């Protein structure tokens, strides 16, 4: 098969792989369950009609899949998809392969909102809401600052993001300083990034932005190709560059704010996954964006499976950084030799 | 359908291929909105109905099969049920647990089968569900910062019993002690003792443990008569936790204690459980500090404290004074502290009381060496008046 043929088929392979890993993940855990039983239960749950009566499986099996494993698996997939799409969209929009979704300040803003919620002893739902509001608020501040500096293009936006990020992280540090032992433990665990607290409402918080904003970004992937040519070329081809950039940043921020609120700070996925996807399907965003989404979901789910198998609940954010950093260093070293720095 | 639209169907289908997985994920997310399945209570061949501390009736197997999860240090002194400890905690935790006095109180735990990790401690909800349905789970549990109460655990098919009373509870017993008043935390502890022992089929043992505890409290009260000690004569006591060498970050605890007739030192400060700058501790200037005396005497920065200058810093052994629900130790530790705080009113009898207590409750004779260890005699030897707590020299 030709290289082009492989590139066309790769997204299908990733979808099949993602489905297989989703079902396999439903079998992983301390409670023993076969692949086919997990697949059967998941299939019945996904169909829009009521479950068979009497149940063909023990109620305990259904409970384990529906209440414990499915929320976590879905959250992992949604988190991965959100980060994969966000990273790819931002890298394409800014023509910069070292841009990640956390650079526009959203992650730090969401982190700031969440830890303030913990400090105020808000219930989990309140902390989530404050985290989400913090992420969106940080994005608004970043964009407003970039506009003030007349630099909403590329570097200006990133610099604004870095400033807002630094401010938000200072607030996080202050909140940690004032926290008592219990609050501090809660904050630290959450800031490390974990999917262990997946519950139906956290999945809903993630699902809505990923399904809505993710779909809009997928529809915009043709325009992303034009945008990656540069603002002048894109404008000459009829693209409203300013509006498109604002729209992309807003959609990415929505997803990332929800991701950080739901699962804490999970770094490097949004930076590394687009590179891997580009190696598999090439730079064309028509294929790159879906491939990044499925690959992101697959990656975060596999990493989370590892933490579940280890039974020690290492935070996912720690593992993704442990895996992502060496990979990016390797990529940086290899690509530099080919003149990546001059791209 | 207009022909112009049909012409675009193949390309539209290609364009929207990405939507299929997203739609599937959306459908699966909707599955989470279904009502949770109801797990019927496990039917045991022989069972008993236990009313737990929250007033819920729970079916438990009789005789008990095992304990799936429990706060280890507080379980044994309340139940003496060593055989069931096999299922409580991981091998590593049991090893740590046996490092202290439990090693000599329960020598049978040295048996190798207690080191097996056949029944690992549940680390998440799923591993808790995976334990045998007959294994008991006492109290609430925390997984990744999320609290699960006994009622929630029962909905997931775990045989769980609440051990704490509801937040606004009516004292479950007629007050056995008019004076001193029984504290709210003690009612919780009694509920804990009662629930555990009832579930293990030995309710009378639990009642005996509580009665002995109340006897000791009453006896201390009658000897100390705290109501006759005026406010000004009550020592101001501060608890300081490690690390005290970190000058900027000292964890302190200080509250009024009517039973021990002591005053707190930081009434205007939010002290309990908070980290404080050392200067605030200097400003509190307590009469007595409960902490490691060696650390405080050695560090010149603490010499501004009156308690340090007068060498009134005392350490309690972790085995003796740390656990809030260790009913074995609470009364004895209170006696020990009262004897330190009020040497003018109380004779140092804690050594003899310890010896008598362990003889009665555990049927063992503990020697001077073990009592010295529990009272931290070596650590406190430079502190004011601690010679009173040393063993009498043998003739």
Interface residues (C-beta under 8 A of the other chain):
Chain A: X11 X15 X18 X19 X29 X30 X31 X32 X42 X45 X46 X47 X48 X51 X55 X59 X60 X62 X63 X64 X66 X67 X68 X69 X70 X71 X74 X77 X78 X81 X124 X180 X181 X185 X186 X189 X190 X194 X196 X197 X200 X203 X204 X207 X210 X211 X214 X215 X218 X289 X290 X293 X294 X311 X312 X313
Chain B: X17 X18 X19 X20 X21 X22 X24 X25 X26 X27 X28 X29 X30 X31 X32 X33 X34 X36 X37 X38 X39 X40 X120 X122 X123 X124 X125 X126 X127 X129 X130 X143 X144 X145 X146 X156 X157 X273 X274
